Amino acid sequence: MASVSFEQLKRSDSVSGPPSSGDYTLDRGFRAVAWASAALILVLVAYIVLEIGGKAMPAISQYGLGFLTTTEWNVQAERFGILPQIWGTLYSSLLALLLGGLFGIAIAIFLTQDFLPPRLAAVFRTIIELLAAIPSVVFGLWGIYVLIPLLRPVANWLHDVAGGIPFFSTSLSGPGLAPAALVLAIMILPTVASISVDALRQIPYKVKEAAYGMGTTRWEAILKVMLPTAASGILAALVLGFGRALGETMALAMLIGNSNQISLSLFAPANTLAALLASSFPEAGQVEIRALMYAALALLAITLIVNAVGLAVMKFATRKFEAER
Amino acid sequence: MMRRRILLAAVIGGVGLMSAALAQTPAVPAAGAVALHGAGATFPAPLYQKWIALYGKEHPAVHIDYQAVGSGEGIQRFLARSVDFGASDSAMSDQQLRQAKAGAVLVPTTGSILALAYNLPGVEGPLKLSRAVYTDIFLGKIRHWDDPRIQELNPELKLPKQVITLVARQDSSGTTYAMSNHLSAASEEWRRGPGTGNVISWPSVTMTARGNEGVAGRIKRSWGSFGYVEHGYAKRLGLPVIHLQNKAGRYVAPSFESGRATLAANVGQMPADLRLFLPDPDGEEAYPLISLTWLLLYDHYPDAAKSAALKGFVSWALSEGQRHSEAEGYIPLTDSVATLARAAVERVR
């Protein structure tokens, strides 16, 4: 076999030749762009935090931590506190996560575990993803004109029958926590469902066959094999859904009632940080803007903490259910 | 062939739309046209819009726009000189007047009454509230509609066991000023507690909304709600309004007639700077919640054309314009006040 020198190969236009200098440049260039894009994200987040933090600084030094634990928002007296908004943000998002998470995961199981012919499942998946395309102001209007009138008789009946339970201790007048949380649940449903579907679909089919082979029923296979195997993906779906719920603005500003109170009642009006920001920014004066920046910083911190906790839980779940990677 | 026809139809349709749009935009301002920008109170906004539309028809060279952003913001923009005129239902405080580097001429333009509107499905007929009772509702002491103190005043009505949902203004507002000013006059406890201001610390259960239209809309959509709005806004949305007890102890319904009578009986107290507040008007038939609303003008405008156009418009509003007040639900100024106001406008240079 005649040996062909490296140099010869390099000159020939064979596809199996070594990389040309152009290839090297392209490779380096692409690598640089990829690095720059990744770095840009970090820079952007840092810049946003610094910018908001800088504008909030006067308010932080003036109101201190008391800002997070007091309940009054009075521009004229320059007294600001966001405890009711923090409470409302977490309460409404948790309720939404509970509902949206439950339904989202149930839908994901329904669509991936051979309950439906594959074509029909694909149609359903598209419809659920379409939910994500509905603008939030449309959800808000739907909440005001459809959901609230539907919910009101049920809520007021619950208040009459079980008014002693703190969750039902007020009647639903119109805007309130319950309609807001319900709309929020519908809004996070597509996020939770579609990421959970992807997680479940990633499990090789033979895993399920193996479970069946060991004599499990369908539900045992789903609950004890499939769900734990997909746990990290499903948790990621829940964390993303929760993050979306925390930051949702328009629909909540329309539905939650803008009332700075802390109440366990599902039917009482409340307020959230995002709704406060949206409704107060347009005509805020200088002093109020600083306080609003502080509130924005608090919202950012809550979101970051939720994401960090979510990541930790996800890591734990991965270790527990899916062998160490 | 088919595709080409569709394309043709689309082009024709597009041209049609464009020409329609062109036909609807107002004529390009002629040479020598003046544009005036104003911002402020939402309370008189429907009337101001009407005036601007009517005046614009007669004087096509003058373009006026008015943004209803609330009295507090109106005063801020006026002080920051980012508008040609401001508008406020709480006039301006002494401190704000001191901040007005370019001077300020306060011109009362119209009067109006505030209504306490409510939404109680199934309750027919006028609901009466005494001074002590509505103050206690605003203080958050009376929490349910079937409270014995409300029932006692309205023995013929069957009141539901529903939570009273207060609705108040979120933004800095002259309507809030007029409301809290009255409550301070009517109740010692209110004066020492929340007090008077453009922003009030309402009880924490209160829902807040932006602008008079926001409050009226919120009341319309929430059962058991109760709040204060300019009377015209309540009337336009068909909200039921409360008959209030006045200083003399009589229960009076908010109406054009009761408002005009109240204003006529009390304008004698008008001070020289035209800042007349009537927190608790006198008179047997007086309706307790009444307020004037003001335009805020600068003492001097560097642009003579602007100054002349603005003076023309405001003088017109204070004479011709007053005839349109009633149709929009406002109370025209009495002749004596209108004369004083026109004299104030003449001081603007």
Chai-1 contact restraints between the chains, C-beta under 6 A:
chainA,res_idxA,chainB,res_idxB,connection_type,confidence,min_distance_angstrom,max_distance_angstrom,comment,restraint_id
A,E72,B,S201,contact,1.0,0.0,6.0,A-B,restraint_1
A,N74,B,S201,contact,1.0,0.0,6.0,A-B,restraint_2
A,V75,B,V199,contact,1.0,0.0,6.0,A-B,restraint_3
A,Q76,B,G197,contact,1.0,0.0,6.0,A-B,restraint_4
A,Q76,B,V199,contact,1.0,0.0,6.0,A-B,restraint_5
A,T170,B,V163,contact,1.0,0.0,6.0,A-B,restraint_6
A,S171,B,Q162,contact,1.0,0.0,6.0,A-B,restraint_7
A,S171,B,V163,contact,1.0,0.0,6.0,A-B,restraint_8
A,S173,B,T165,contact,1.0,0.0,6.0,A-B,restraint_9
A,S173,B,S222,contact,1.0,0.0,6.0,A-B,restraint_10
A,S173,B,W223,contact,1.0,0.0,6.0,A-B,restraint_11
A,S173,B,G224,contact,1.0,0.0,6.0,A-B,restraint_12
A,S173,B,S225,contact,1.0,0.0,6.0,A-B,restraint_13
A,G174,B,R221,contact,1.0,0.0,6.0,A-B,restraint_14
A,G174,B,S222,contact,1.0,0.0,6.0,A-B,restraint_15
A,G257,B,M207,contact,1.0,0.0,6.0,A-B,restraint_16
A,N258,B,M207,contact,1.0,0.0,6.0,A-B,restraint_17
A,N258,B,T208,contact,1.0,0.0,6.0,A-B,restraint_18
A,S259,B,T206,contact,1.0,0.0,6.0,A-B,restraint_19
A,S259,B,M207,contact,1.0,0.0,6.0,A-B,restraint_20
A,N260,B,S204,contact,1.0,0.0,6.0,A-B,restraint_21
A,Q261,B,S204,contact,1.0,0.0,6.0,A-B,restraint_22
A,Q261,B,V205,contact,1.0,0.0,6.0,A-B,restraint_23
A,P269,B,M207,contact,1.0,0.0,6.0,A-B,restraint_24
A,E283,B,V69,contact,1.0,0.0,6.0,A-B,restraint_25
A,E283,B,E73,contact,1.0,0.0,6.0,A-B,restraint_26
